[in-house]
Each structure stands twice: as structure tokens, then as C-alpha cells.
């Protein structure tokens, strides 16, 4: 039982760090009005990766990881749309 509690703590810590990263990334994109192709590439890769992880987490029915990955996907999609909007003035 101790091992499961330990793993749960690691998952919560990982989730918090990843969400902090996502919000900082989105904030910097907005503040800098990013048109950077590299930022767009990383956002698109994050969408692909997050989608794959979300599929796995739904399959194993882990609510915490589903929530974390969903927030990551939303922020990555928002980042991609924002960068594309700045880049091509849509």
C-alpha cells in the first residue's frame, strides 16, 4: 500500500509541475506575441503526445491523469491557434 501512495504523490507532483510549465509557456507566447515556428512545432508535438497519453489514461481509467492531460491538451491547442493567428494574421 505504501508504494501506491508513493506513486500517487509522484503523479500529483508531476501534474503540478507540468501544468505550471503549460501556463508559463502560454503566458510567454501571449506576452511575446509569438510567431515562432519552433514554438508552433512544440505545441503541435505536445498535442500529438497528449492525445496519445489521454487515450492510454482513459483506457486505464485514471481520473487524475485524464484531467492533467486534458488541461495540457487545451493549453497546447490554445498555444497553436494563438501562434498561427499571430503568424498568418487570421
Backbone as numpy.savetxt, mean C-alpha at the origin, in Angstrom:
# Nx Ny Nz CAx CAy CAz Cx Cy Cz
0.91 -21.43 22.00 0.09 -20.23 22.00 0.95 -18.97 22.00
2.08 -19.00 22.67 2.97 -17.85 22.71 3.48 -17.48 21.32
3.75 -18.47 20.50 4.27 -18.21 19.16 3.22 -17.48 18.33
1.96 -17.87 18.43 0.90 -17.20 17.68 0.73 -15.76 18.12
0.81 -15.51 19.43 0.73 -14.14 19.93 1.91 -13.31 19.44
3.09 -13.91 19.41 4.29 -13.24 18.92 4.14 -12.88 17.45
3.65 -13.82 16.65 3.43 -13.56 15.23 2.40 -12.47 15.03
1.37 -12.47 15.84 0.33 -11.45 15.74 0.92 -10.06 16.01
1.80 -9.96 17.00 2.45 -8.69 17.31 3.31 -8.22 16.13
4.01 -9.13 15.51 4.84 -8.78 14.35 3.96 -8.30 13.20
2.83 -8.96 12.98 1.92 -8.55 11.90 1.38 -7.15 12.16
1.00 -6.87 13.40 0.49 -5.53 13.74 1.58 -4.48 13.55
2.80 -4.76 13.99 3.91 -3.82 13.83 4.21 -3.60 12.35
4.27 -4.67 11.60 4.51 -4.57 10.16 3.41 -3.74 9.49
2.19 -3.97 9.86 1.06 -3.23 9.28 1.19 -1.74 9.58
1.53 -1.41 10.80 1.66 0.00 11.18 2.78 0.68 10.40
3.91 0.01 10.27 5.04 0.58 9.53 4.69 0.76 8.06
4.05 -0.24 7.47 3.69 -0.16 6.06 2.67 0.94 5.81
1.69 1.08 6.68 0.70 2.14 6.50 1.35 3.52 6.65
2.27 3.65 7.58 2.99 4.91 7.73 3.75 5.23 6.44
4.41 4.23 5.88 5.13 4.41 4.62 4.17 4.86 3.51
3.02 4.21 3.41 2.05 4.55 2.35 1.59 6.00 2.49
1.26 6.42 3.71 0.79 7.78 3.90 1.89 8.81 3.64
3.12 8.51 4.03 4.24 9.42 3.75 4.47 9.52 2.24
4.42 8.37 1.55 4.61 8.35 0.10 3.54 9.19 -0.60
2.28 9.01 -0.22 1.19 9.79 -0.81 1.35 11.27 -0.49
1.71 11.59 0.74 1.92 12.99 1.14 3.02 13.64 0.29
4.14 12.95 0.11 5.24 13.51 -0.67 4.85 13.68 -2.14
4.07 12.76 -2.66 3.62 12.89 -4.05 2.74 14.12 -4.21
1.85 14.34 -3.25 0.94 15.50 -3.33 1.71 16.80 -3.14
2.57 16.86 -2.14 3.32 18.09 -1.86 4.23 18.46 -3.03
4.89 17.48 -3.61 5.82 17.74 -4.71 5.15 17.76 -6.08
3.84 17.51 -6.13 3.11 17.42 -7.39 3.87 16.56 -8.39
4.16 15.37 -7.94 5.04 14.45 -8.67 4.52 14.10 -10.06
5.45 14.13 -11.01 5.21 13.66 -12.37 6.23 12.57 -12.69
6.93 12.13 -11.66 8.05 11.22 -11.80 7.59 9.83 -12.27
8.19 9.38 -13.35 7.86 8.06 -13.90 8.26 6.95 -12.94
9.34 7.13 -12.21 9.78 6.12 -11.24 8.74 5.98 -10.12
8.21 7.09 -9.63 7.16 7.02 -8.61 5.94 6.29 -9.14
5.60 6.56 -10.39 4.46 5.88 -11.01 4.73 4.39 -11.13
5.93 4.03 -11.53 6.29 2.62 -11.65 6.16 1.90 -10.31
6.67 2.51 -9.24 6.58 1.89 -7.92 5.13 1.80 -7.44
4.32 2.80 -7.76 2.91 2.73 -7.40 2.21 1.58 -8.13
2.51 1.43 -9.41 1.89 0.34 -10.19 2.36 -1.03 -9.70
3.64 -1.14 -9.38 4.15 -2.40 -8.82 3.51 -2.70 -7.46
3.27 -1.67 -6.69 2.62 -1.84 -5.40 1.17 -2.32 -5.57
0.50 -1.83 -6.61 -0.87 -2.28 -6.90 -0.87 -3.76 -7.27
0.05 -4.15 -8.12 0.13 -5.56 -8.54 0.45 -6.45 -7.34
1.47 -6.08 -6.58 1.87 -6.87 -5.42 0.75 -6.93 -4.38
0.16 -5.79 -4.10 -0.93 -5.74 -3.12 -2.12 -6.58 -3.54
-2.43 -6.59 -4.83 -3.55 -7.40 -5.33 -3.28 -8.88 -5.12
-2.06 -9.30 -5.38 -1.71 -10.71 -5.18 -1.78 -11.08 -3.70
-1.24 -10.21 -2.84 -1.30 -10.48 -1.41 -2.74 -10.48 -0.91
-3.56 -9.56 -1.41 -4.95 -9.50 -0.99 -5.67 -10.81 -1.33
-5.41 -11.34 -2.50 -6.00 -12.62 -2.90 -5.63 -13.72 -1.90
-4.35 -13.76 -1.50 -3.90 -14.78 -0.55 -4.56 -14.57 0.82
-4.60 -13.32 1.29 -5.15 -13.05 2.61 -6.65 -13.31 2.67
-7.35 -13.05 1.57 -8.78 -13.39 1.52 -8.94 -14.91 1.58
-8.06 -15.61 0.87 -8.11 -17.07 0.85 -7.89 -17.67 2.24
-6.97 -17.10 3.03 -6.73 -17.62 4.38 -7.60 -16.94 5.42
-8.41 -15.96 4.99 -9.38 -15.29 5.84 -8.75 -14.59 7.05
-7.72 -13.77 6.78 -7.05 -13.02 7.83 -7.48 -11.55 7.73
-8.39 -11.15 8.60 -9.00 -9.83 8.53 -7.98 -8.70 8.68
-7.05 -8.84 9.60 -6.04 -7.80 9.82 -5.23 -7.55 8.54
-4.77 -8.61 7.92 -3.96 -8.46 6.72 -4.80 -8.02 5.52
-6.06 -8.42 5.47 -6.95 -7.95 4.40 -7.12 -6.44 4.52
-7.32 -5.95 5.74 -7.50 -4.51 5.97 -6.23 -3.75 5.60
-5.09 -4.24 6.06 -3.81 -3.58 5.77 -3.56 -3.50 4.28
-3.77 -4.60 3.60 -3.49 -4.66 2.17 -4.49 -3.80 1.39
-5.73 -3.75 1.85 -6.73 -2.91 1.19 -6.36 -1.43 1.28
-5.89 -1.01 2.45 -5.45 0.38 2.62 -4.25 0.66 1.72
-3.33 -0.28 1.65 -2.17 -0.13 0.78 -2.60 0.00 -0.69
-3.56 -0.83 -1.09 -4.04 -0.77 -2.48 -4.71 0.57 -2.78
-5.54 1.04 -1.87 -6.22 2.32 -2.08 -5.21 3.46 -2.20
-4.21 3.47 -1.33 -3.22 4.55 -1.39 -2.36 4.43 -2.66
-2.07 3.22 -3.10 -1.29 3.04 -4.33 -2.09 3.46 -5.56
-3.37 3.12 -5.58 -4.23 3.53 -6.70 -4.35 5.05 -6.72
-4.57 5.65 -5.54 -4.64 7.10 -5.46 -3.35 7.75 -5.96
-2.21 7.20 -5.54 -0.91 7.74 -5.96 -0.76 7.66 -7.48
-1.11 6.52 -8.05 -0.98 6.34 -9.50 -1.85 7.31 -10.26
-3.09 7.45 -9.84 -4.01 8.37 -10.51 -3.50 9.80 -10.38
-3.03 10.17 -9.21 -2.53 11.53 -8.99 -1.31 11.82 -9.86
-0.38 10.87 -9.92 0.81 11.06 -10.75 0.43 11.16 -12.23
-0.44 10.28 -12.67 -0.89 10.33 -14.07 -1.59 11.66 -14.37
-2.39 12.12 -13.44 -3.08 13.40 -13.62 -2.09 14.55 -13.74
-1.06 14.55 -12.91 -0.03 15.60 -12.97 0.80 15.47 -14.25
1.10 14.25 -14.64 1.99 14.01 -15.78 1.33 14.39 -17.10
0.06 14.01 -17.24 -0.63 14.22 -18.52 -1.74 15.27 -18.45
-1.84 15.94 -17.32 -2.85 17.00 -17.12 -4.24 16.55 -17.57
-4.65 15.39 -17.05 -5.96 14.81 -17.41 -7.09 15.62 -16.83
